[in-house]
């Protein structure tokens, strides 16, 4: 269904080698977009790009550390020189962090902020510069429920994502006069390598995955493809009057009080 909107378009995806980013890259490639995957996970990125090309897609992988200005600038310069300015940018690269603030060193704090917030700034800045000049384009950013409500051992992560949500609001206002839209997705518990690593840290990883699923009012853990469909919607003309918004893809997680999902009274 997406081919009519994205065939021949140029799409850049940071953090595109695995998880949500890989699912988004796959969907854009299937829709006929020229898809550029940017990441630090080189082996996974090259493998994904090769599989998409083998399936008939127009895709390539580029190494990029989003926390380094030179890497990001070089990425956008290469894209513009080789395939043209991006029509869509999905700023997705990020790192998890689980440690209370008292135990977090300044170096650890800076690493989380540099990747999760400064990385989003650098990628979206690169996108806005070319999109505003062309007066067209769509940016989608990965946010987090931790921007709104968090847990005691995620201070640095929550702060970085809170900054991301505020940045999206500012970017949407900067882009609006030029016809550039900026929105975000807020994934809940999605079956990605990040979530699997969190589960593996538990005493019983299998039981932890079951508990994570039970915490979602829809009763399951989300799949990367669930998020990808919303990303493509926000990047498409179907969302032509949507900017400055965050769309939850969380199975109802943010709607539920700590007591859990609603009881079924028809049982």
Residue, then its C-alpha position, 0 to 999 in steps of 0.5 A: x500500500x505504501x509504494x504509491x507514496x514512496x517509490x523513487x523517494x530517498x529515505x535515510x534511517x539512523x539506527x537502521x541495522x536492527x530492531x525497529x530501524x531494520x523493520x522501517x528500512x525493510x518497509x521503505x525498501x519494499x515500497x520502492x524507496x532508495x533506502x540508506x541505512x546508517x548505523x554502527x552495527x556494520x555487520x548487521x547493516x551490511x547483511x540487511x542491505x544485501x538482503x533487501x537488494x537481493x529482494x529487488x530493493x534499492x538499499x545501501x548501508x553506511x557506517x555512522x556514529x550519530x554522536x559525531x558531527x563529522x559522521x553525520x555531516x558526511x552521511x548527508x553530504x554523500x546522500x545528496x551527492x549520490x542519490x539526491x537530498x532525502x525526502x524522509x529521515x527516520x532518526x532512530x539511533x539510540x542507546x538504553x541505560x539502566x542505572x540510578x543517577x547516584x551511580x551514574x558517572x559524568x562520562x556515562x551521562x554524557x554518552x547517553x545524552x550524546x547518542x540519544x539527544x545530540x544524535x537526534x539533533x545532528x541527524x534532524x539538523x542535517x535533514x532540515x537543512x536540505x528539506x527546508x531549502x527544497x520546501x518539502x520533506x518529512x522527519x520521524x523521530x523515535x521517542x519513549x514513554x520515559x519522556x513522560x513517566x519513568x522508573x528509578x534507575x533510568x535517569x539519564x535515559x529519561x532525561x535524554x528522551x525528554x529532551x527529544x520530545x521537546x526538540x521535536x516540538x521545536x523542530x516542527x515549528x521551524x519546519x512548518x513554514x517550509x512545508x517540512x513535517x516533524x513527528x515522533x513515535x513512542x514505542x512501548x515494549x517492542x520485541x527488539x534486541x534491546x528488550x531481549x537484553x533487558x529480559x536476559x538480565x532477569x533471573x528468568x528471562x522467559x518469565x520476564x518476557x511473559x510479564x512484559x507481555x502481560x503488562x500491555x493492555x493488548x496482551x502481547x509484546x509489540x513487533x518492530x513491524x507495528x512501529x514501522x507501519x506508523x512511521x511510514x504513515x507519518x512520513x506519507x501524505x496521509x499525515x499531511x496535516x500532522x506535525x509536532x505530534x507523537x504517536x504511541x505504539x504501545x498496546x495501550x501501555x500509557x493508558x493503563x494505571x499501575x494496577x494493570x490492564x482492565x479486567x474482562x467482565x465478559x469471561 
